[in-house]
Amino acid sequence: MAMMNLSDTLRAKSSDQPNYLLKEHLKETVERINDFYDFFNKNKDRFTYDIDDRTFSGLAMAAIIHDLGKVDYNFQRKLMTQEELEGESWRLIDEVLAPLKSIKRSPRHEILSVIWSIFLMGNDDVDAKMRTAILLHHYNEYFINEKDLMELVFTYKDTFETYLSFILEKGEVLEGFLLEVLDYIGSTIKSELIDSAIHLLKSSMDFRRAEELLRRIREYDDDISEMAAFYEPEKDSIDFLVISGILRRADYSASADTRIESFDPQVYLDVNERIISRFGKDVWQSNLLQEVGRSDKMILIAPTGSGKTEFSLLWAAENGRKLLYTLPLRVALNDIFMRLRGNEGYFEPLGVDILHSTAFIEYLKEEKGGREIDVDAMLTSARMLSSPVLLTTPDQTLLTSLNYFGSDKVISTYPFSSVVIDEIQTYDEEMAAIIIKTLGIINNLKGNVLVMTATLPPYFTSFFEAMNFRVVDVATATNNNIKNLDMKRHRFKLIDKPMFDDELEASDEIQNFIQDNSGKNILIVVNNVRKAIELYRNHSEDENAYLLHSRILENEKSERIRDIKEKKEKGERLIVISTQMIEASVDIDFDIMITEISTIDSQIQRWGRVYRNRHGHYSSQDPNIIIFTGADKRTKRIYDAKVLKATIHVLRDYEGQLLDYRQEKRMVDETFDYRINGFSLREIYEKRIHDILEDLDYFEVEKKSQAQKIFRKMAGYKVFIPDLVMQYSDSETEKLFAELIKKDFKTWKDILEEIKSLTDNELSIWDLKRTLYDYSINIPIFYEEKSDFWARTVGEFRGFYIWGNISSEKLEDLKELGADSIFEETESPFIS
């Protein structure tokens, strides 16, 4: 009876969570291994990686062992409420685990789980991999350090001795507990795989090994390591990462109470028909796929606005695998998310999820639109990567080559996924190198990849060729029905001076050009946030003028984009002043564009916002694009001066011509063929990427300087400004939330309870999170060094820095103009 009680009392988590008993969590984790085993066998022809039954059996064994280290006095006590500490369950735990009371501070539970593995597993290659996966299923120092039993014993010698002595003293009780857990798992999961794993565990179980290990520790035996083999992963040990990733996904999805994998080929059932219903029977994307045939690794080069997204869906449907679709900008990703879901989309709502830092807002929009949605469940499914179709920013799925902790969870999805990388031209050389190296991992796993762009930088070509990518350039396709392929859309004029002087005074020619084109939709693109703000000040009285950049409040940005689209649909005049964020985000067709000089690939992406959705050639002799070719000091901080020089050189040859896609694409090639000191720009950039790839080949976690350099442009601080909520929100609940943040409330639970007690409103955590994100700004990391960032910071909440000490006038500027408006110009010279 005592044995039964022990298995019914030991916990994996606190009692307010589902499946909180240890035996239940172990069963749930094992069940997900079994589910993945069934998924693998059902979709074996869709996998490009083989996992044999012995490995799956080992994974099931690891799933049982991985949390046994939670059989620990300190861990169990921490999970009990004060009331529970006075109950019968705790008295039993206290009695059994009493020998462990002397451990003042227990090591992480996965380290103690390794001890259990010593007398529950063997020492062959599969066992070694599983033992290592158990050790690393949560972060600890052995992610970096040598994985060796002697190393663990040396670090935790007293704990190991105490724990082994406990196992010997309570061996009969613990063996009974284990058998009870195994019988519970075996009786609830009817599976030959699980039966096999349980049989292996029972036949391997030998508590005498605990006595032998304890003896060797006390005698300082040199042969301790041979008692428990570990797998020391090499830098690119893909096999191990796939296996450890499956175990991690099983553990995390069990804790989150979601499926380990939800993909079903039926998700693509109606995609082709839905695309035809939207575009008609003669769908160029489908025709092109038939023309070029199936390809596991493909690069699609097609005009902006031509329908590359639909091509990617048909390509993914043909491959019949899980779809991971990546795009660098959240705004653009949100647009695609809304296009793909629901009655007018291409998939059923439950088939598509979105994963980025503010993805939950998109689910809340649908919920408030009348659709029944479990926001928690949808976000959990996305985070666990279990969704059939998952839209993500690259930081979620394409940084695995940096070998960060947890990257194996993503890597384990590559062998049965189709990965789409959209807008690859937006990445600089450092991010490009990381993505190329990640593509090497996917390539080693024979994964499917589609890269899409309108302007493939030529320096990518050699890297893709080395991985046997097939280039499909619609400019050479026989299909002549491709949108924007043959249409002559653009005629540009060069103005040989900067758009701004050193004091950020805008050229008078901008205003003259706007007046000459009154009544038309005009897009003005500048190269940094400060310029956009200063130019907008000149037009801020115009109700049809809008400012867009990356450091505007999230709710302001979304509201402005929505207003711009609505006014465009009504045929109203618009002036939109934006930074580079417009290049790959807002799907709006402008009549006219005025832009600063940038590199040729960036220029053509900007041009893609002009004359985008028309049915005939641009017929005017007047230019619809004006380019200021003078590169001021701020532009030179952003773009490579050599590429700018080559870009201007090429632009001069095409000025005044009416251009189609093929000509614009040729301009990219000509720019990177430009030679400097005997080398083409293509060769110079190829060498840069090669150099970064070499750094990544020898990348070690200890080399923090290189990691910081790589992440610097990606990193940022999330800043929440409660005073903006107090001043501008119409919601009393939102204002109360902001007030509680100012009062230094630290937990969601306390805030929800306080709001309920004061207003009697029952809110969800997602309602409050939306307020947090709506009134937040992402501040680049360089502001920390170049501004009074910390002087404005008055607190911290859930990863957000809280800003105060801002005057009402500055708050108004923050709302209208964004974060840069409250800094001096010298503090924000960088890219938006």
C-alpha positions in Angstrom: 0.0 0.0 0.0 2.9 2.4 0.8 4.3 1.9 -2.7 1.0 2.8 -4.2 0.8 5.9 -2.0 4.3 7.1 -2.9 3.6 7.0 -6.7 0.4 8.9 -6.0 2.1 11.6 -4.0 5.4 12.5 -5.6 5.0 15.5 -7.9 6.5 16.9 -11.1 4.9 20.3 -10.5 2.5 22.2 -8.2 -1.0 20.8 -7.7 -2.7 23.7 -9.4 -1.3 22.5 -12.8 -2.7 19.6 -14.9 -1.0 16.2 -14.6 1.0 17.4 -11.6 1.9 14.0 -10.2 5.3 12.8 -11.3 3.9 9.5 -12.7 1.3 11.5 -14.7 3.9 13.8 -16.3 6.2 10.8 -17.1 3.2 9.0 -18.7 2.3 12.1 -20.7 5.8 12.5 -22.0 6.0 8.8 -22.9 2.7 9.1 -24.6 4.0 11.9 -26.8 7.0 9.8 -27.8 4.6 7.1 -28.7 2.5 9.6 -30.7 5.6 10.8 -32.6 6.5 7.1 -33.3 3.1 6.6 -34.8 3.3 9.8 -36.7 6.8 8.8 -38.0 5.6 5.4 -39.2 2.4 6.9 -40.8 4.4 9.5 -42.7 7.6 7.7 -43.2 7.7 8.5 -46.9 7.6 12.2 -46.0 10.6 12.0 -43.7 14.2 12.4 -45.0 15.7 11.0 -41.8 15.4 7.4 -40.5 14.9 6.6 -36.9 15.0 2.9 -36.0 12.9 1.1 -33.4 15.8 0.8 -31.0 16.2 4.6 -31.0 12.5 5.1 -30.4 12.6 2.6 -27.6 15.5 4.5 -26.1 13.5 7.7 -26.4 10.6 6.1 -24.5 13.1 5.0 -21.8 14.6 8.5 -21.6 11.1 9.9 -21.3 10.5 7.7 -18.2 13.8 8.5 -16.6 14.2 12.3 -17.6 12.4 13.6 -14.5 13.1 11.0 -11.9 15.6 13.5 -10.4 12.5 15.2 -9.0 12.5 12.5 -6.4 14.3 14.9 -4.1 13.3 16.4 -0.7 14.0 20.0 -1.6 12.2 19.8 -4.9 9.1 18.2 -3.5 8.9 20.5 -0.5 9.1 23.5 -2.9 6.0 22.3 -4.7 3.8 22.1 -1.6 1.6 24.8 -0.2 1.7 25.4 3.5 -1.6 23.6 3.8 -0.3 20.6 1.9 2.8 20.4 4.1 0.5 19.5 6.9 -1.3 16.7 5.0 -0.8 12.9 4.8 0.9 13.0 1.4 3.7 15.2 2.6 4.2 13.0 5.7 4.8 10.0 3.5 7.2 12.0 1.2 8.9 13.4 4.3 9.5 9.9 5.7 10.8 8.4 2.4 13.0 11.3 1.4 14.3 12.0 4.9 17.9 10.9 4.1 18.0 13.8 1.5 17.3 16.5 4.0 21.0 17.1 4.5 21.3 18.4 1.0 21.1 22.1 1.6 20.8 23.0 -2.1 19.9 20.4 -4.6 21.4 20.4 -8.1 19.1 20.7 -11.0 16.7 17.7 -11.3 18.1 16.5 -14.6 21.5 16.0 -13.0 19.9 13.8 -10.4 18.0 12.0 -13.2 21.4 11.0 -14.6 22.0 9.0 -11.3 18.8 7.0 -12.0 19.9 6.3 -15.5 23.0 4.6 -14.2 21.1 1.6 -12.8 18.2 1.8 -15.3 20.0 1.9 -18.6 22.9 0.2 -20.3 26.0 1.8 -21.9 25.6 1.2 -25.7 25.6 4.1 -28.2 21.9 4.6 -28.0 21.9 4.6 -24.2 24.8 7.2 -24.2 22.8 9.5 -26.5 19.7 9.1 -24.3 21.6 9.7 -21.1 23.1 12.9 -22.6 19.6 14.0 -23.8 18.3 13.5 -20.3 21.2 15.6 -18.9 20.5 18.4 -21.3 16.7 18.5 -21.5 16.9 21.7 -19.4 19.7 24.2 -19.5 22.7 23.6 -17.1 26.4 24.0 -17.2 26.9 20.7 -19.1 25.5 22.3 -22.2 29.0 23.9 -22.4 31.1 21.7 -20.2 32.3 18.2 -20.8 29.6 15.5 -20.4 31.3 12.9 -18.3 30.3 11.1 -15.1 33.6 11.9 -13.5 32.9 15.6 -14.2 29.5 15.4 -12.6 30.8 13.5 -9.6 33.7 16.0 -9.1 31.2 19.0 -9.2 28.5 17.4 -7.0 30.5 14.9 -5.0 28.7 15.4 -1.6 25.3 15.4 -3.3 26.1 12.2 -5.3 27.2 10.4 -2.2 24.1 11.4 -0.2 21.8 10.6 -3.1 23.4 7.2 -3.7 23.3 6.4 0.0 19.6 7.3 -0.1 18.9 5.0 -3.0 20.7 2.1 -1.2 18.9 2.8 2.1 15.4 3.1 0.4 16.2 0.7 -2.4 13.2 -1.6 -1.8 10.8 1.3 -1.5 12.2 3.1 -4.6 12.2 -0.1 -6.7 8.5 -0.6 -5.8 7.8 3.0 -6.7 9.5 2.5 -10.1 7.6 -0.7 -10.8 4.4 1.0 -9.9 5.1 3.9 -12.3 6.1 1.5 -15.1 3.0 -0.6 -14.6 0.9 2.6 -14.6 2.4 3.8 -17.9 2.2 0.3 -19.5 -1.5 -0.1 -18.5 -2.6 3.3 -19.8 -0.6 3.4 -23.1 -1.3 0.3 -25.2 1.7 0.2 -27.5 4.3 -2.4 -28.5 7.0 0.4 -28.4 6.2 1.3 -24.8 5.9 -2.3 -23.8 9.4 -2.9 -25.3 10.9 0.1 -23.5 9.3 -0.9 -20.1 10.7 -4.4 -20.6 14.2 -3.0 -21.3 14.0 -0.9 -18.2 12.9 -3.7 -16.0 15.6 -6.0 -17.3 18.3 -3.3 -17.0 17.2 -2.2 -13.5 20.1 -3.0 -11.1 20.2 -1.0 -7.9 23.5 -2.7 -7.0 25.2 -0.4 -9.5 24.4 2.4 -7.0 26.5 0.6 -4.4 29.3 0.1 -6.9 29.3 3.8 -8.0 29.3 4.9 -4.3 32.3 2.7 -3.6 34.2 4.1 -6.5 33.5 7.6 -5.5 34.7 7.1 -2.0 37.8 5.3 -3.1 38.5 8.0 -5.7 38.5 5.3 -8.4 39.7 6.4 -11.9 37.2 4.2 -13.6 34.1 6.1 -12.5 33.3 7.3 -16.0 32.9 3.8 -17.5 29.9 3.2 -15.3 27.8 5.7 -17.4 28.6 6.5 -21.0 27.7 9.9 -22.4 27.6 11.1 -25.9 29.8 14.1 -26.6 28.2 15.8 -29.5 30.5 17.1 -32.2 29.9 20.6 -33.6 27.5 19.4 -36.3 26.2 16.2 -34.7 22.9 16.3 -36.4 21.9 12.8 -35.4 22.0 13.6 -31.7 20.3 17.0 -32.1 17.3 15.4 -33.9 17.0 12.8 -31.1 17.4 15.2 -28.2 15.0 17.6 -29.9 12.3 14.9 -30.1 12.7 14.3 -26.3 12.6 18.0 -25.6 9.5 18.4 -27.7 7.9 15.5 -25.9 8.7 16.9 -22.5 7.7 20.5 -23.3 4.4 19.5 -25.1 3.5 17.2 -22.1 4.0 20.1 -19.7 2.0 22.4 -22.0 -0.7 19.8 -22.5 -0.5 20.0 -26.2 0.2 17.5 -29.0 3.8 16.9 -30.0 2.9 17.1 -33.7 -0.3 18.0 -35.4 0.6 17.8 -39.1 -1.7 15.9 -41.4 -1.3 16.0 -45.2 -5.1 16.8 -45.4 -4.2 20.3 -44.4 -3.4 21.0 -48.1 -6.6 19.3 -49.3 -8.3 22.4 -50.8 -5.3 24.8 -51.2 -5.1 24.4 -55.0 -8.9 24.9 -55.5 -8.9 28.0 -53.1 -6.1 29.6 -55.1 -7.9 28.9 -58.4 -11.1 30.4 -56.9 -9.2 33.6 -56.1 -7.1 34.0 -59.3 -8.9 31.9 -61.9 -8.1 28.7 -63.6 -4.9 29.9 -65.4 -2.8 30.1 -62.2 0.8 30.9 -63.2 2.1 29.4 -59.9 0.5 26.0 -60.7 1.6 26.1 -64.3 5.2 27.0 -63.3 5.4 24.1 -60.9 4.2 21.7 -63.6 6.8 23.2 -66.0 9.8 22.9 -63.7 8.8 19.7 -61.8 9.2 18.9 -58.2 12.3 20.2 -56.4 13.2 19.7 -52.8 15.5 22.7 -52.8 14.5 25.7 -54.9 15.0 29.4 -55.3 12.1 31.3 -56.8 12.9 34.7 -58.3 9.8 36.6 -59.3 8.6 40.2 -59.3 7.2 42.0 -56.3 3.5 41.6 -56.0 3.4 38.6 -58.4 2.0 36.0 -55.9 5.1 34.3 -54.6 3.3 33.3 -51.4 0.7 31.3 -53.4 3.6 29.6 -55.2 5.1 28.6 -51.9 1.8 27.0 -50.7 1.4 25.0 -53.9 5.1 23.9 -53.6 4.5 22.9 -50.0 1.3 21.0 -50.9 3.2 19.1 -53.6 5.8 18.0 -51.1 3.1 17.1 -48.5 5.1 18.1 -45.5 4.8 20.5 -42.5 5.2 24.1 -43.6 7.6 26.5 -41.8 7.2 29.9 -43.5 9.6 32.6 -42.4 9.5 36.3 -43.1 11.7 39.0 -41.4 9.0 41.6 -40.6 6.1 40.9 -38.2 3.8 43.3 -39.9 4.1 41.4 -43.2 3.8 38.1 -41.4 0.6 39.2 -39.7 -0.9 40.1 -43.1 -0.1 36.7 -44.5 -1.5 35.0 -41.4 -4.9 36.8 -41.9 -4.8 35.9 -45.6 -4.2 32.2 -45.0 -6.9 31.5 -42.4 -10.6 31.1 -42.5 -13.3 31.0 -45.1 -11.6 33.3 -47.6 -8.1 32.0 -46.8 -6.3 28.9 -48.1 -6.4 26.8 -44.9 -8.9 25.9 -42.2 -8.2 28.1 -39.1 -6.8 25.3 -36.9 -4.3 24.5 -39.6 -2.3 27.7 -39.4 -0.4 29.3 -36.5 1.9 32.3 -36.1 5.0 32.6 -34.0 6.7 35.8 -33.0 6.9 38.0 -30.0 3.4 39.6 -30.5 1.6 36.8 -32.2 -1.0 36.5 -29.5 -2.5 39.9 -30.7 -3.4 38.3 -34.0 -5.4 35.6 -32.2 -7.1 38.2 -30.0 -8.2 40.0 -33.2 -9.9 36.9 -34.5 -11.4 36.2 -31.1 -12.9 39.7 -30.9 -14.1 39.2 -34.5 -16.4 36.5 -33.3 -14.4 33.4 -33.9 -14.1 30.9 -31.0 -10.4 30.7 -30.2 -8.4 29.3 -27.3 -5.6 31.8 -27.3 -3.5 29.8 -24.9 -3.9 26.6 -26.9 -3.0 28.3 -30.2 0.1 30.0 -28.9 1.2 26.8 -27.1 0.8 24.8 -30.3 2.9 27.4 -32.2 5.7 27.5 -29.5 5.9 23.7 -29.5 6.2 23.8 -33.3 3.4 21.3 -33.6 1.3 23.3 -36.0 0.8 21.9 -39.6 1.5 25.4 -41.1 3.6 27.8 -38.9 4.4 31.4 -39.9 7.5 32.6 -38.1 10.1 35.3 -37.9 13.6 34.0 -38.7 14.7 34.3 -35.0 12.3 31.4 -34.2 13.4 28.8 -36.7 16.5 29.9 -38.7 19.2 30.5 -36.0 19.8 26.8 -35.2 23.3 27.0 -36.7 24.3 29.1 -33.7 23.9 26.0 -31.5 21.9 27.9 -28.9 20.4 25.8 -26.1 17.0 24.4 -27.3 17.9 24.6 -31.0 17.5 20.9 -31.2 13.7 21.3 -30.7 13.6 23.2 -34.1 16.2 20.9 -35.8 14.1 17.8 -35.0 11.3 19.3 -37.2 13.5 19.8 -40.3 13.4 16.2 -41.6 9.6 16.4 -42.2 9.2 20.1 -43.0 9.1 22.3 -46.0 10.9 25.5 -45.1 10.1 28.7 -46.9 12.5 31.7 -46.6 10.8 34.8 -48.0 12.5 38.1 -48.7 16.0 36.8 -48.3 17.5 39.9 -49.8 16.7 41.8 -46.5 19.4 40.1 -44.5 22.9 41.6 -44.2 26.0 39.5 -44.5 26.1 38.3 -40.9 22.5 37.2 -40.9 22.9 35.7 -44.4 25.9 33.6 -43.2 23.8 32.3 -40.2 20.9 31.4 -42.5 23.3 29.8 -45.0 24.8 27.7 -42.2 21.3 26.8 -41.0 20.4 25.7 -44.5 23.5 23.5 -44.4 21.9 21.7 -41.4 18.6 21.3 -43.2 20.5 20.1 -46.3 22.3 17.5 -44.3 18.9 16.3 -43.1 17.7 16.3 -46.7 15.0 18.8 -45.8 12.9 20.8 -48.3 13.7 24.5 -48.7 12.2 27.2 -50.9 13.9 30.6 -51.0 11.9 33.5 -52.5 12.9 37.0 -53.6 12.4 39.5 -56.3 16.0 40.5 -56.1 18.4 37.7 -55.3 21.8 39.2 -54.4 24.2 37.5 -56.8 26.7 36.8 -53.9 24.2 34.2 -52.6 24.4 32.1 -55.7 27.6 30.1 -55.1 26.4 29.1 -51.6 23.1 27.8 -52.9 24.8 26.0 -55.8 27.0 24.2 -53.3 23.8 22.8 -51.7 22.3 21.9 -55.1 19.5 24.4 -55.1 17.6 24.7 -58.3 17.1 28.3 -59.4 13.7 29.1 -61.0 13.7 32.5 -62.5 10.3 33.5 -63.9 12.1 35.8 -66.2 13.2 32.8 -68.2 10.0 30.8 -67.8 7.8 30.0 -70.8 4.7 31.0 -68.9 3.7 34.5 -69.8 0.8 35.0 -67.4 2.9 36.0 -64.4 1.8 39.1 -62.7 4.1 42.1 -63.1 6.6 40.1 -65.2 6.2 41.9 -68.5 4.5 45.0 -67.3 6.5 48.1 -67.7 5.9 49.7 -64.3 8.6 52.2 -63.4 10.3 55.2 -64.8 12.8 57.0 -62.5 14.5 60.3 -62.4 17.8 61.0 -60.5 18.4 64.1 -58.5 22.1 64.4 -57.8 22.1 65.7 -54.3 21.1 64.5 -50.8 17.5 64.6 -49.8 18.6 66.2 -46.5 21.4 68.5 -45.6 23.6 68.0 -42.5 21.0 69.8 -40.3 18.3 67.5 -41.5 16.6 70.2 -43.6 14.7 68.4 -46.4 15.2 69.5 -50.0 12.6 71.9 -51.4 12.3 69.6 -54.4 10.3 67.1 -52.3 7.6 69.7 -51.7 7.6 70.8 -55.3 7.2 67.2 -56.4 4.3 66.6 -54.0 2.5 69.7 -55.3 3.0 68.7 -58.9 1.4 65.3 -58.1 -1.5 66.5 -55.8 -4.3 64.0 -55.7 -1.9 61.0 -56.1 -0.8 58.5 -53.5 2.8 59.3 -52.6 5.3 57.2 -50.8 8.5 58.8 -49.4 11.2 56.4 -48.2 14.2 57.6 -46.2 17.1 55.7 -44.7 16.7 56.3 -40.9 14.1 57.1 -38.3 15.3 60.6 -37.5 14.9 61.6 -41.2 11.4 60.2 -41.3 10.4 62.1 -38.2 11.9 65.4 -39.4 10.2 65.1 -42.8 6.9 64.1 -41.3 7.0 67.3 -39.1 6.6 69.3 -42.4 3.4 67.4 -43.2 1.9 66.6 -39.8 -1.0 69.0 -40.3 -2.2 67.0 -43.3 -4.7 64.4 -42.1 -3.8 62.2 -45.0 -0.1 62.1 -44.1 1.3 59.1 -42.2 4.6 58.2 -40.5 5.8 54.6 -40.4 8.9 53.3 -38.8 10.0 50.5 -36.5 10.1 52.5 -33.3 6.5 53.7 -33.2 4.1 52.3 -30.5 2.8 48.9 -31.7 -0.9 50.0 -31.6 -0.1 53.2 -33.4 1.8 51.3 -36.1 -1.1 48.8 -36.6 -3.7 51.6 -36.6 -1.9 53.6 -39.2 -1.4 50.7 -41.5 -5.1 49.9 -41.2 -6.0 53.6 -41.9 -3.7 53.7 -44.9 -5.3 50.6 -46.5 -8.8 51.8 -45.9 -8.1 55.2 -47.4 -6.4 53.6 -50.4 -9.5 51.4 -51.0 -11.7 54.6 -50.8 -9.5 56.3 -53.4 -8.4 59.0 -51.0 -5.1 60.8 -51.4 -2.2 59.6 -49.3 1.3 60.7 -48.3 3.2 58.0 -46.4 6.6 58.8 -45.0 8.5 55.6 -44.1 11.8 54.0 -43.4 13.1 50.8 -45.0 10.4 48.8 -43.2 8.1 49.5 -46.1 10.3 47.4 -48.4 8.9 44.1 -47.4 5.8 44.8 -45.3 2.8 46.9 -46.3 1.1 45.6 -49.4 -0.1 48.9 -50.8 0.0 50.2 -54.4 1.3 53.8 -54.5 1.3 56.1 -57.6 4.5 57.9 -56.9 7.6 57.3 -54.8 10.4 59.7 -53.6 13.3 57.9 -52.1 16.8 58.3 -50.8 19.6 56.4 -52.5 20.2 52.9 -51.2 21.8 49.7 -52.6 20.2 48.4 -55.8 18.4 45.4 -54.2 16.9 47.7 -51.6 15.9 50.2 -54.4 14.1 47.6 -56.4 12.2 46.4 -53.3 11.1 50.0 -52.7 10.0 50.4 -56.3 7.9 47.3 -55.8 5.5 49.4 -53.8 4.8 51.6 -56.9 2.3 50.7 -59.7 1.9 47.3 -58.0 -1.6 46.1 -58.8 -2.3 47.6 -62.2 -3.5 46.1 -65.5 -1.5 48.0 -68.0 1.9 49.5 -68.6 2.8 52.8 -67.0 2.0 55.2 -69.8 3.2 58.6 -68.6 6.4 60.2 -69.8 6.8 61.7 -66.3 8.8 59.6 -63.8 6.9 57.8 -61.0 10.0 57.3 -59.0 12.4 60.1 -57.8 15.8 59.1 -56.4 18.0 61.5 -54.5 21.5 60.1 -55.2 23.4 62.1 -52.7 24.6 59.9 -49.9 24.8 61.9 -46.7 26.7 60.7 -43.6 23.7 59.0 -42.1 23.1 56.9 -45.3 26.8 56.0 -45.4 26.5 54.6 -41.9 23.8 52.2 -43.1 24.9 51.1 -46.6 28.2 50.0 -48.0 29.7 53.0 -49.9 31.1 50.7 -52.6 27.7 49.3 -53.4 26.1 52.7 -53.3 28.7 53.9 -55.8 28.1 51.0 -58.1 24.3 51.4 -57.7 24.4 55.0 -58.9 26.7 54.1 -61.8 24.2 51.5 -63.0 21.1 53.7 -62.3 22.5 56.4 -64.7 22.4 53.9 -67.6 18.6 53.3 -67.0 17.4 56.8 -66.0 14.3 57.8 -67.9 13.6 54.4 -69.4 10.3 52.6 -68.9 11.4 49.5 -67.0 10.0 46.0 -66.6 11.0 43.3 -64.2 13.7 41.8 -66.4 15.5 45.1 -66.8 15.4 45.8 -63.0 16.7 42.3 -62.3 19.6 43.0 -64.8 20.4 46.1 -62.8 21.1 44.0 -59.7 23.5 41.8 -61.7 25.3 44.7 -63.2 25.7 46.4 -59.9 27.4 43.4 -58.3 29.6 42.9 -61.4 31.0 46.3 -60.7 34.7 46.0 -60.0 36.7 47.7 -57.3 40.5 47.2 -57.0 40.3 44.2 -59.3 37.4 42.4 -57.5 33.7 42.4 -58.3 31.3 43.4 -55.6 29.9 39.9 -55.9 33.4 38.4 -55.0 33.9 40.9 -52.2 30.6 39.9 -50.6 31.1 36.2 -51.1 34.4 36.5 -49.2 32.8 38.4 -46.4 30.2 35.7 -46.0 32.9 33.0 -46.2 34.8 34.7 -43.4 31.7 34.8 -41.2 31.0 31.2 -42.0 34.5 30.3 -40.9 33.9 32.2 -37.6 30.8 30.2 -37.2 32.6 26.9 -37.9 34.8 27.6 -34.8 32.0 29.3 -32.9 32.2 28.5 -29.2 29.7 29.6 -26.6 32.6 31.2 -24.7 33.3 33.5 -27.6 30.7 36.1 -26.4 32.2 38.9 -28.5 31.3 37.1 -31.7 27.9 36.2 -30.5 27.2 39.8 -29.5 28.4 41.0 -32.9 26.1 38.6 -34.7 23.1 39.5 -32.5 23.7 43.1 -32.1 21.5 44.3 -35.0 18.7 41.9 -33.8 18.8 42.6 -30.1 16.7 45.2 -28.5 14.9 46.2 -25.3 11.1 46.1 -25.0 10.0 49.3 -23.3 6.5 49.8 -21.8 5.3 53.4 -21.0 2.4 53.4 -18.5 2.0 57.2 -18.7 1.0 56.8 -22.4 -1.8 54.4 -21.4 -2.9 56.8 -18.7 -3.0 59.7 -21.1 -4.4 58.2 -24.3 -6.3 55.0 -23.6 -10.1 55.1 -23.5 -10.2 52.0 -21.4 -10.4 52.4 -17.6 -9.2 48.8 -17.2 -6.1 49.6 -19.3 -5.5 52.7 -17.2 -5.8 50.7 -14.0 -3.3 48.1 -15.4 -0.8 50.9 -16.1 -1.3 52.3 -12.7 -0.6 48.9 -11.1 2.6 48.6 -13.2 3.7 52.0 -11.9 3.0 50.8 -8.4 5.5 47.9 -9.0 3.1 45.0 -9.1 5.2 42.1 -10.3 3.0 39.1 -11.2 0.0 38.7 -13.6 -1.8 36.9 -10.8 -1.6 39.8 -8.4 -2.6 42.3 -11.1 -5.7 40.2 -12.3 -6.8 39.8 -8.7 -6.4 43.5 -7.9 -8.3 44.5 -11.1 -11.1 42.1 -10.2 -11.3 43.4 -6.6 -11.5 47.1 -7.8 -13.7 46.7 -10.9 -15.4 43.3 -10.6 -14.1 42.6 -14.1 -12.9 39.1 -14.9 -10.0 39.6 -17.4 -7.7 37.1 -19.1 -4.0 37.5 -19.1 -4.1 38.0 -22.8 -6.2 41.2 -22.5 -3.5 42.7 -20.3 -0.6 41.4 -22.4 -2.2 43.2 -25.4 -2.1 46.5 -23.5 1.5 45.8 -22.6 2.5 45.3 -26.2 0.2 48.0 -27.6 1.9 50.6 -25.6 5.5 49.3 -26.0 8.4 50.2 -28.3 11.3 48.0 -29.2 14.5 50.0 -28.5 17.7 48.9 -30.2 20.5 47.8 -27.9 22.8 50.7 -29.0 20.5 53.2 -27.3 21.8 51.8 -24.0 25.2 53.2 -24.8 24.2 56.4 -26.5 21.3 57.7 -24.5 19.8 58.2 -21.1 18.0 54.9 -21.5 18.6 53.9 -17.9 17.7 57.3 -16.5 14.2 56.9 -18.0 13.9 53.3 -16.7 11.9 53.1 -13.4 11.3 49.4 -13.2 10.9 46.1 -15.0 7.9 43.8 -15.6 7.9 40.4 -17.4 10.9 41.3 -19.6 9.7 44.9 -20.3 11.6 47.9 -19.1 9.2 50.5 -17.6 9.8 54.0 -18.6 8.8 57.0 -16.5 10.1 60.6 -16.0 8.7 61.7 -19.3 6.9 65.1 -19.6 3.4 65.4 -21.2 4.9 67.1 -24.2 7.4 64.3 -24.7 4.6 61.7 -24.3 2.8 63.4 -27.1 5.9 63.2 -29.3 6.4 59.6 -28.4 2.9 58.7 -29.5 3.0 60.7 -32.7 6.6 60.3 -33.8 8.1 57.4 -31.9 11.0 56.8 -29.5 13.6 58.8 -31.5 11.7 62.0 -31.0 12.8 62.2 -27.4 16.5 61.5 -28.0 19.0 63.9 -29.4 19.9 63.3 -33.0 23.4 62.1 -32.2 21.9 59.3 -30.2 20.1 57.6 -33.0 22.1 57.6 -36.3 21.4 54.0 -37.1 19.0 52.1 -39.3 15.3 51.8 -38.5 
